[in-house]
Amino acid sequence: MKLVPTRAATMKFNRRTTMKGFGGTLSLPLLESSLHADSQAAIKPPQRLLIVGNPFGAHPDHFFPKTYGKDYASPTTLRGLAWLKDRMTILSHTDHNMVSGHGREISFLSGVLPSEAEAFPEKNISLDQVCARHVGSAVRYPSVAAALGSGIRMSWTANGVERYPVTDPQQLYDQLFLNLTADQKRARTELLHKNKSILDTVQNQMKLLRQKTSVVDRQRLDQFSSSVRELETSLADRETWLQKKKPDFDISEHYSQSEVTITNKYDAIFDMIGYAFQTDLTRVATVEFPSELNYTSIDGVNRSYHGCTHNGRKEDLVSELVAIESFQIQRLSNCLKKLDSIREPNSSGSLLDHTTVLFGSGMGYGGTHSNRDLPILVAGGGFKHRGHVDTSDRSGRHMPLCNLFVTLMQRFGIERDRFNTSTGTFDLPSV
């Protein structure tokens, strides 16, 4: 991944330089050239979050190490991450305590099924969207979602609305790096103003309706009204960012329409997300490996992803499944190596040291449709990593995965001690 400084990075800025925008000011992303300006008051690099998920979990014998602690032998699936062993934590015996079966894997990042969301204050909002909401308008895109297909359904807003990933590398490039023409900007601004006008009308109607409803209905209307206010803010933010130039990115160096393979498509996706992190376009990103993805271009894979999970523990089928899962890990590994090669301005660490990486699934193992003992690992992020950890308590009860999510939120700068089904936190201190 050839990551080059943006044009702005060649200019000199004071540490407190800001850009004037509608409704206030926006701080510039940290630039290397600004470091001389105020050495006494160092700017900490922002925290970022990268989540990579699949729908069918992992073959447990090839994902989880045989021993606990840091001195473990890397299992087959995780060999691509062996170089990161000292900066990675693998969690055994953690899940959402759900009855096994298809359809429950959509709770991966929330711990809550949409059908049960009403019982929770934040519904089934997912981890990525909690963090995106915390970032807000500090960046152009609070979160970015990408895949080569849809179907995992792992990203959800506070209103229980599913967020769909961008499913084509070219479309992802257009979204992140393609600048609009002057005419396109004018048309987009007019549309934003029109939508803002519609929302004003909706809010006025809501006020009148609220006076005639029951207490329960008023609570529901208040929730809806909050969503409308968030959307209004989002529209204002979009208009502000609409006037700002996006960083340059030469997609031809990362992706070619003449070489359309699953490998270079995902490598291009990860490269673009890495550069979006580096240029502070976003601080939250999710990448999915959907169930219907065709892996037959990978050596040794001749069947569908779903078909390989129903292997009856036959050696040839298990081998194909492990090849698919190893492919997913290798794509992630390539991305993390590139993040680790980029030094953070005003820091002794790399981009990876300030990016928390979560890999996992809402299903433990597709071969048995088990939603227990989810394959979870955390890398980077500036944590004091623990190797392979048994998270179950003395009685053998699995740790709620939401405990880990609370810890990741705290590392992201969100002050909270609970999230949906959590009962505490996971002991993963910062360096």
Residue pairs with C-beta under 8 A, 6 or more apart in sequence:
1 254
1 271
1 274
1 275
1 338
2 250
2 253
3 274
3 275
3 278
3 338
3 342
4 248
5 32
6 247
6 248
6 279
7 248
8 28
8 31
9 31
9 32
9 33
10 33
11 33
12 33
12 34
13 28
13 31
13 33
13 34
13 37
14 34
14 37
14 38
15 34
15 37
15 38
15 41
15 43
16 38
17 28
17 34
18 25
18 26
18 27
18 28
19 25
19 26
19 27
19 28
19 244
21 240
22 236
22 239
22 240
23 236
23 240
26 137
26 138
26 240
27 138
28 34
29 279
29 280
30 43
30 45
30 46
30 280
30 345
30 346
31 345
32 345
34 43
34 345
35 345
35 346
42 346
43 345
43 346
44 346
44 347
45 344
45 345
45 346
45 347
45 349
45 354
46 138
46 280
46 283
46 354
47 283
47 354
47 355
47 356
47 381
47 411
47 412
47 413
48 277
48 283
48 284
48 285
48 351
48 354
48 355
48 356
49 127
49 128
49 131
49 283
49 284
49 285
49 355
49 356
49 358
49 408
49 412
50 273
50 277
50 285
50 286
50 287
50 335
50 355
50 356
50 357
50 358
51 109
51 127
51 128
51 154
51 285
51 286
51 287
51 357
51 358
51 359
52 286
52 287
52 288
52 289
52 328
52 332
52 357
52 358
52 359
53 108
53 109
53 152
53 154
53 286
53 287
53 288
53 289
53 359
53 360
53 361
53 362
54 152
54 288
54 289
54 325
54 328
54 361
55 105
55 151
55 152
55 289
55 290
55 291
55 361
55 362
55 363
55 366
56 105
56 291
56 305
56 306
56 309
56 361
56 363
56 365
56 366
57 105
57 361
57 363
57 364
57 365
57 366
57 370
57 374
57 375
58 77
58 325
58 361
58 365
58 375
59 77
59 318
59 321
59 322
59 325
59 365
59 367
60 364
60 365
60 373
60 375
61 75
62 75
62 76
62 77
62 318
62 322
62 325
63 75
63 77
63 78
63 325
63 375
64 75
64 90
64 92
64 375
64 388
65 72
65 73
65 74
65 75
65 78
65 90
65 388
66 72
66 73
66 75
67 73
67 388
68 92
68 387
68 388
68 389
68 390
69 386
69 387
69 388
70 85
70 86
70 386
70 387
70 388
71 387
72 387
72 388
74 81
74 82
74 85
76 322
76 326
77 322
77 325
77 326
77 329
78 90
78 329
78 377
79 326
79 329
80 326
80 329
80 330
80 332
80 333
81 88
81 329
81 332
81 333
81 336
81 377
81 379
83 333
83 337
84 333
84 336
84 379
84 380
85 387
86 385
87 352
87 379
87 380
87 383
87 385
88 377
88 378
88 379
88 385
88 387
89 377
89 378
89 379
89 383
89 385
89 386
89 387
89 388
89 389
89 428
90 376
90 377
90 387
90 388
90 389
91 376
91 377
91 378
91 389
91 391
91 399
91 404
91 426
92 373
92 388
92 389
92 390
92 391
92 392
93 373
93 390
93 391
93 392
93 398
93 399
94 373
94 374
94 376
94 391
94 398
94 399
94 400
94 401
94 403
94 404
95 364
95 371
95 372
95 373
95 374
95 398
95 400
95 401
96 104
96 107
96 111
96 362
96 371
96 374
96 400
96 401
96 402
96 421
97 398
97 400
97 421
98 104
98 107
98 113
98 371
98 372
99 371
100 364
100 368
100 369
100 370
100 371
100 372
101 369
101 371
102 363
102 369
104 113
104 362
104 363
104 371
105 152
105 361
105 362
105 363
105 371
106 113
106 114
106 152
106 153
106 154
106 362
107 113
107 124
107 362
108 126
108 152
108 154
108 360
108 361
108 362
108 374
109 126
109 127
109 128
109 154
109 155
109 156
109 362
109 405
110 124
110 125
110 126
110 127
110 156
110 420
111 400
111 401
111 402
111 405
111 419
111 420
111 421
111 422
112 120
112 123
112 124
112 420
112 421
113 124
114 124
114 156
114 160
116 124
117 123
117 124
117 160
120 420
122 130
122 158
122 419
122 420
123 156
123 158
123 159
123 160
124 156
124 160
124 420
125 156
125 157
125 158
125 160
126 154
126 155
126 156
127 358
127 405
127 408
127 409
127 419
128 143
128 145
128 155
128 284
128 285
128 286
129 143
129 155
129 156
129 157
129 158
129 163
130 409
130 414
130 419
131 143
131 283
131 284
131 409
131 412
131 414
132 142
132 143
132 284
133 142
133 158
134 409
134 412
134 413
134 414
135 142
135 143
135 282
135 283
135 284
136 142
136 233
136 237
137 233
137 237
137 240
137 241
138 283
139 280
139 281
139 282
139 283
140 241
140 244
140 246
140 281
140 282
141 175
141 176
141 276
141 281
141 282
142 282
142 283
142 284
143 155
143 163
143 282
143 284
143 285
143 286
144 166
144 172
144 175
144 176
144 273
144 276
144 281
144 282
144 284
144 285
144 286
145 155
145 163
145 164
145 165
145 166
145 285
145 286
145 287
145 288
146 165
146 166
146 167
146 172
146 269
146 272
146 273
146 285
146 286
146 287
146 288
147 165
147 166
147 167
147 269
147 287
147 288
147 289
147 290
148 167
148 168
148 262
148 265
148 266
148 269
148 289
148 290
148 293
149 167
149 288
149 290
149 292
149 293
150 164
150 165
150 167
150 288
150 290
151 288
151 290
151 291
151 292
152 288
152 289
152 290
152 291
153 162
154 286
154 288
154 362
155 162
155 163
155 165
155 286
156 162
156 163
157 163
158 227
159 223
159 227
165 286
165 287
165 288
166 172
166 175
169 251
169 255
169 265
169 268
169 269
169 272
170 251
170 255
170 257
172 269
172 272
173 249
173 251
173 255
173 272
176 246
176 249
176 272
176 276
176 281
177 246
177 247
177 248
177 249
177 251
177 272
178 246
179 245
179 246
180 188
180 242
185 242
185 243
188 242
189 239
189 242
192 235
192 238
192 239
192 242
195 235
196 232
196 235
196 236
199 228
199 231
199 232
199 235
202 228
203 225
203 228
206 221
206 224
206 225
206 228
209 221
210 218
210 221
210 222
213 221
246 281
247 275
247 279
247 281
249 272
249 275
251 268
251 272
254 264
254 267
254 268
254 271
254 272
255 264
255 265
255 267
255 268
255 271
256 264
261 297
262 293
262 294
262 295
262 297
262 298
262 327
263 297
263 298
263 327
263 331
266 287
266 331
267 331
267 334
267 335
269 287
270 287
270 331
270 332
270 334
270 335
270 338
271 335
271 338
273 282
273 285
273 287
273 335
274 335
274 338
274 339
274 342
274 351
275 281
276 282
276 285
277 283
277 285
277 339
277 351
277 355
278 342
278 351
289 328
291 305
291 306
292 304
292 305
292 306
293 305
294 304
295 301
295 304
295 305
295 323
295 324
295 327
296 302
296 303
298 323
298 324
298 327
299 323
300 319
300 320
300 323
301 308
301 320
301 323
301 324
302 320
303 317
303 320
305 324
306 366
307 317
308 317
308 320
308 321
308 324
309 321
309 365
309 366
309 367
310 317
310 366
310 367
311 317
311 318
311 320
311 321
311 367
312 367
313 367
321 367
329 359
332 357
332 359
336 352
336 357
336 379
336 380
339 350
339 351
339 352
339 355
339 380
340 350
340 351
340 352
340 353
340 380
341 350
342 350
342 351
343 349
343 350
343 351
344 350
344 351
344 353
344 354
347 353
347 354
349 382
352 379
352 380
353 380
353 381
353 382
354 380
354 381
354 382
355 380
355 381
356 378
356 380
356 381
356 383
356 408
356 411
356 412
357 378
357 379
357 380
357 381
358 376
358 377
358 378
358 408
359 375
359 376
359 377
359 378
359 379
360 374
360 375
360 376
360 377
361 374
361 375
362 371
362 374
363 369
363 370
363 371
363 374
364 370
364 371
364 372
364 373
364 374
364 375
365 373
372 398
373 398
374 401
376 401
376 404
378 385
378 404
378 408
378 428
379 385
381 408
381 411
382 411
382 430
382 431
383 411
383 428
383 429
383 430
383 431
384 428
384 429
384 430
384 431
385 428
386 427
386 428
391 398
391 399
391 426
392 398
392 399
393 399
399 426
400 421
400 422
400 423
402 419
402 420
402 421
402 422
403 422
403 423
403 424
403 425
403 426
404 425
404 426
404 428
405 419
405 422
406 416
406 417
406 418
406 419
406 422
406 424
406 425
406 426
407 425
407 426
407 427
407 428
409 416
409 419
410 416
410 425
411 430
417 425
